[in-house]
Amino acid sequence: MPKSPASKTAATEPSPVAAFEQSLAELETLVAKMEGGDLSLDESLGAFERGIALYRTCQTALAQAEARVKLVLDPEHPETAQPFAPDEEP
């Protein structure tokens, strides 16, 4: 039985967690290159622009993850869900 186009697309796209981790790893690599000081001004500007895009991607992924956690914590009222606080030790 052939796969539907939607399942083919879903199989080729990384999960949100994998996409976040990939973006974060690339951002860390860019920062290391920029801190090394071996890039030209043009390369530095390009790395900075890419870094800003990666930062925004990571922020969006974190906001989506937070929203999912709030929905799990309080499905009826996710906007008022409180963060999980582990039991205090005696």
Secondary structure, 3 states (H helix, E strand, C coil): CCCCHHHHHHHHCCCHHHHHHHHHHHHHHHHHHHHHCCCCHHHHHHHHHHHHHHHHHHHHHHHHHHHHHHHHHCCCCHHHCCCCCCCCCC
